[in-house]
């Protein structure tokens, strides 16, 4: 965790990270997109610098099925996907676009083509394989002429009818994009990519303070099922605050730290709206809350996904309360 966020909290040092991908379907136009591809199934075939890094780091990477296989097995042929959108070019988001036909475009954020006129193996140190875009349209999004702004972010209305937007969310990496999909007339899913890496980077805030009582999952061994928020404030929160996030971005982790923090603040603003479900790509706390494909996400608010998932990340800090009691602090 210390690689991604700071400071270390409650002996929470390692994390099991999912990597979420999204199918976006415009029903009346019958057009389909995929936002992010997660990790490729044969990760050993990633660009050599990435495969070597995974092996050297001793990371455990498990992919039972990739996005293309998941779509096909659930009645969505890859031939129906008009474009794959990369939130950014890190290996745990890029998957394997070569599993999609040449009719599927690859959409990337601003600056990508300039940084990667070629990929691996032509460029031996490139972190992306050039066969990701060989034989298909590589479309780089530009926000220079955008006259749409949502929150603090420049936006592109992809379908032209307000149903799906790409957002310019810089800082983590060159060309980082987020997605904003309308799920009902007045609700949205915010596809966060790596704009943040733990829900503790965006919660609590002045708009959404730490609750007075919280059900922790997992529950601390020595506490009742519902934990007083005051205990988390006193004994877990680094600043003992109910209105500041638990974490900030770790120095040196993002390509531009200050801009990444600005983007995180923008995500907090979306997260404060009860009509927006913010899904950070690696937020493991949502796994037992949301439904996964082929079930739809449109009724997420009616199903209380936002309410039920909002504070589940605090379960990561359960050990901190157990430690505080063991040390006689409470």
C-alpha positions in Angstrom: 0.0 0.0 0.0 2.8 2.4 0.8 3.8 2.4 -2.9 0.4 3.9 -3.8 -0.9 5.9 -0.8 0.4 7.5 2.4 0.7 7.3 5.3 0.6 3.7 6.5 -2.5 3.1 8.6 -3.3 0.4 11.1 -0.7 -2.2 9.9 -2.6 -2.3 6.5 0.3 -3.0 4.2 -0.8 -5.3 1.5 -3.9 -5.5 -0.6 -5.6 -7.8 -3.0 -6.6 -5.7 -6.0 -9.3 -6.4 -8.5 -9.1 -4.6 -11.8 -12.6 -3.6 -13.0 -13.7 -3.3 -16.6 -17.0 -2.0 -17.9 -19.3 -2.8 -20.8 -21.2 0.3 -21.9 -24.3 -0.3 -24.1 -26.3 2.4 -25.7 -29.6 0.6 -26.2 -31.3 2.9 -28.7 -28.2 3.2 -30.9 -27.2 -0.4 -30.2 -23.5 0.6 -29.8 -21.2 -1.0 -27.4 -17.9 0.1 -25.8 -15.6 -1.5 -23.3 -13.8 0.8 -20.7 -10.6 -0.8 -19.6 -9.6 -4.5 -20.1 -8.0 -5.3 -16.8 -5.1 -7.7 -16.9 -4.4 -9.9 -19.9 -4.9 -13.6 -19.2 -1.4 -14.6 -20.4 0.3 -11.8 -18.5 3.7 -13.5 -19.2 3.2 -12.3 -22.8 3.0 -8.6 -21.7 5.7 -6.3 -23.0 8.9 -7.7 -21.6 9.6 -4.8 -19.2 6.2 -5.4 -17.6 6.5 -9.2 -17.4 10.0 -8.9 -15.9 8.7 -6.4 -13.3 5.9 -8.7 -12.2 8.2 -11.6 -11.8 10.8 -9.6 -10.0 8.2 -8.1 -7.7 6.9 -11.6 -6.8 3.4 -10.5 -7.4 0.6 -13.0 -7.7 -1.4 -12.3 -10.8 -4.5 -14.4 -11.4 -6.8 -14.0 -14.4 -9.3 -16.8 -14.9 -11.0 -15.2 -17.9 -10.2 -12.1 -19.9 -12.7 -9.5 -21.0 -13.1 -10.9 -24.5 -13.8 -14.4 -23.2 -16.3 -13.1 -20.6 -18.2 -11.2 -23.3 -18.3 -14.1 -25.7 -19.5 -16.5 -23.1 -22.3 -14.2 -22.1 -23.7 -13.5 -25.5 -21.8 -10.4 -26.6 -19.6 -11.2 -29.6 -16.4 -9.1 -29.6 -17.4 -8.1 -33.2 -20.1 -5.9 -31.6 -17.6 -3.8 -29.6 -17.0 -0.6 -31.6 -14.2 0.5 -29.3 -12.0 -0.4 -26.3 -11.1 2.6 -24.1 -8.0 2.5 -22.1 -8.2 4.7 -19.0 -4.4 4.7 -19.3 -1.6 2.5 -20.5 -0.7 0.6 -17.3 -0.6 -3.2 -17.7 -3.4 -3.9 -15.2 -5.8 -1.9 -17.4 -4.7 -2.5 -21.0 -5.5 -6.3 -21.1 -5.1 -7.7 -24.6 -6.8 -5.7 -27.3 -5.6 -8.2 -30.0 -8.3 -10.5 -28.7 -10.8 -8.1 -30.4 -11.3 -7.8 -34.2 -9.7 -5.1 -36.3 -13.1 -3.4 -36.5 -12.8 -2.5 -32.8 -11.0 0.8 -32.3 -8.6 1.5 -29.5 -9.2 4.8 -27.7 -6.5 6.5 -25.7 -6.0 9.7 -23.9 -4.1 12.9 -24.9 -0.4 12.5 -25.6 -0.4 8.7 -26.1 0.7 8.7 -29.7 3.5 11.2 -29.1 4.9 9.0 -26.3 4.4 5.7 -28.2 5.0 6.1 -31.9 5.8 2.4 -31.6 5.5 -0.1 -28.8 7.2 -3.3 -27.7 9.0 -5.1 -29.3 10.0 -2.3 -31.8 10.7 -0.1 -28.8 12.4 -2.6 -26.4 11.6 -0.6 -23.2 8.0 0.2 -24.1 5.5 -0.9 -21.5 2.8 -1.6 -24.1 2.8 -4.0 -27.0 2.3 -2.5 -30.4 0.0 -5.4 -31.5 -2.6 -3.7 -29.2 -3.3 -1.3 -32.0 -1.8 -2.9 -35.1 -4.5 -3.4 -37.8 -7.1 -1.2 -36.0 -7.9 2.5 -35.6 -5.9 4.0 -32.8 -7.9 7.1 -31.7 -6.4 9.6 -29.4 -8.9 11.8 -27.6 -8.4 15.6 -27.5 -10.1 17.9 -25.1 -8.6 21.1 -26.6 -11.8 22.2 -28.3 -14.1 20.8 -25.7 -16.8 23.2 -24.6 -18.2 20.7 -22.0 -17.1 20.6 -18.4 -18.5 18.3 -15.8 -17.3 19.2 -12.3 -13.8 20.5 -12.8 -13.0 18.1 -15.7 -13.1 18.7 -19.4 -15.5 16.3 -21.0 -16.3 14.7 -24.3 -19.9 13.6 -25.0 -19.1 10.4 -26.7 -22.5 9.5 -28.2 -23.6 13.2 -28.5 -26.7 12.7 -26.3 -25.4 13.0 -22.7 -25.4 9.3 -22.1 -21.6 8.7 -21.8 -18.8 11.1 -21.3 -15.0 10.7 -21.3 -13.3 12.9 -18.7 -9.9 14.4 -18.8 -8.4 13.4 -15.4 -4.7 14.0 -15.5 -2.0 13.3 -13.0 -1.6 9.6 -12.5 -0.3 9.0 -16.0 -0.1 10.8 -19.3 -3.6 10.9 -20.9 -5.5 9.3 -18.0 -9.2 9.2 -18.7 -12.3 8.5 -16.6 -15.7 7.5 -17.8 -19.1 8.8 -16.7 -22.1 6.7 -17.8 -25.7 7.7 -17.3 -27.5 4.7 -15.8 -31.0 6.2 -15.3 -32.3 9.7 -16.0 -30.6 11.1 -13.0 -28.0 8.6 -11.9 -24.4 7.8 -13.1 -21.5 5.5 -12.7 -18.1 7.2 -12.5 -15.5 4.8 -13.9 -12.5 6.0 -12.0 -9.6 4.1 -13.5 -6.5 5.0 -11.4 -7.6 8.5 -10.6 -7.4 7.1 -7.0 -6.2 3.8 -5.7 -8.1 3.3 -2.4 -11.5 4.6 -1.3 -9.7 6.2 1.7 -8.2 8.7 -0.8 -11.6 10.2 -1.4 -13.5 9.7 1.9 -14.5 11.2 4.2 -14.9 14.8 3.1 -16.6 17.9 4.3 -19.6 16.9 2.1 -19.7 13.4 3.4 -18.2 13.2 6.9 -17.3 10.0 8.7 -20.6 8.6 10.2 -21.2 8.4 13.9 -21.8 4.6 13.6 -20.3 2.2 11.0 -20.6 -1.5 10.3 -17.1 -2.7 9.6 -16.3 -5.7 7.3 -14.4 -7.5 8.5 -15.4 -6.5 12.0 -12.7 -6.0 14.6 -12.5 -9.1 16.8 -13.0 -7.2 20.1 -15.8 -4.8 19.0 -19.6 -5.0 18.4 -20.9 -5.3 14.9 -21.5 -1.6 14.7 -18.5 0.5 15.5 -18.6 4.1 16.7 -17.1 6.4 14.1 -15.4 8.3 16.9 -13.1 5.4 17.5 -11.9 5.4 13.9 -11.4 9.1 14.1 -9.3 8.9 17.3 -7.3 5.8 16.8 -7.1 5.2 13.0 -7.4 8.4 11.1 -3.9 10.0 10.7 -5.2 13.5 11.3 -8.1 12.5 13.7 -10.5 14.1 11.2 -14.1 13.3 10.2 -13.9 15.5 7.1 -10.5 14.6 5.5 -9.7 11.5 3.6 -7.6 8.8 5.4 -5.0 8.7 2.6 -3.3 10.9 0.2 -1.4 9.9 -2.9 2.1 8.6 -2.2 4.9 10.9 -3.3 6.6 9.6 -6.5 3.8 7.2 -7.4 1.9 9.3 -9.9 3.5 11.0 -12.9 2.5 14.4 -11.6 1.8 14.4 -7.9 0.2 17.8 -7.6 -2.1 17.3 -10.6 -3.0 13.9 -9.4 -4.1 15.4 -6.1 -6.2 18.0 -8.0 -7.9 15.1 -9.9 -8.5 13.2 -6.6 -10.2 16.3 -5.2 -12.4 16.4 -8.4 -13.3 12.7 -7.8 -14.3 13.6 -4.2 -16.8 16.1 -5.7 -18.5 13.4 -7.8 -18.4 11.0 -4.9 -20.3 13.4 -2.7 -23.3 13.2 -5.0 -25.6 10.4 -4.0 -26.6 10.0 -7.6 -23.1 9.1 -8.7 -21.5 5.7 -8.0 -17.7 6.1 -8.0 -15.9 2.9 -8.9 -12.2 3.1 -8.6 -10.6 0.3 -10.7 -9.0 -1.5 -7.7 -11.6 -1.0 -5.0 -11.9 -4.4 -3.5 -14.4 -3.2 -1.0 -17.1 -3.2 -3.7 -16.7 -6.8 -4.7 -19.4 -8.1 -2.4 -21.8 -5.2 -3.0 -22.2 -4.8 -6.8 -23.5 -7.2 -9.4 -21.1 -8.2 -12.2 -21.7 -8.8 -15.9 -23.9 -10.1 -17.3 -26.1 -8.5 -14.7 -26.7 -4.8 -15.4 -25.7 -1.9 -13.2 -28.4 0.6 -14.2 -30.4 0.1 -10.9 -27.4 0.5 -8.7 -29.0 3.3 -6.6 -32.3 1.4 -6.2 -30.2 -1.5 -5.0 -28.3 0.7 -2.5 -24.9 -0.1 -3.9 -23.7 3.3 -3.1 -25.0 3.3 0.4 -23.9 -0.3 1.2 -20.4 0.1 -0.3 -19.5 3.6 0.8 -17.7 2.8 4.0 -16.8 -0.8 3.5 -13.2 0.2 2.9 -12.9 1.0 6.6 -12.8 -2.7 7.2 -9.2 -2.6 6.0 -8.4 -0.7 9.2 -10.1 -3.2 11.6 -6.7 -4.4 12.9 -5.9 -0.8 14.0 -8.8 -0.8 16.4 -7.8 -4.3 17.7 -4.2 -3.0 18.2 -5.5 0.1 20.0 -7.5 -2.0 22.5 -4.6 -4.4 23.0 -2.3 -1.5 23.8 -4.8 -0.2 26.3 -5.7 3.0 24.4 -9.4 2.2 24.5 
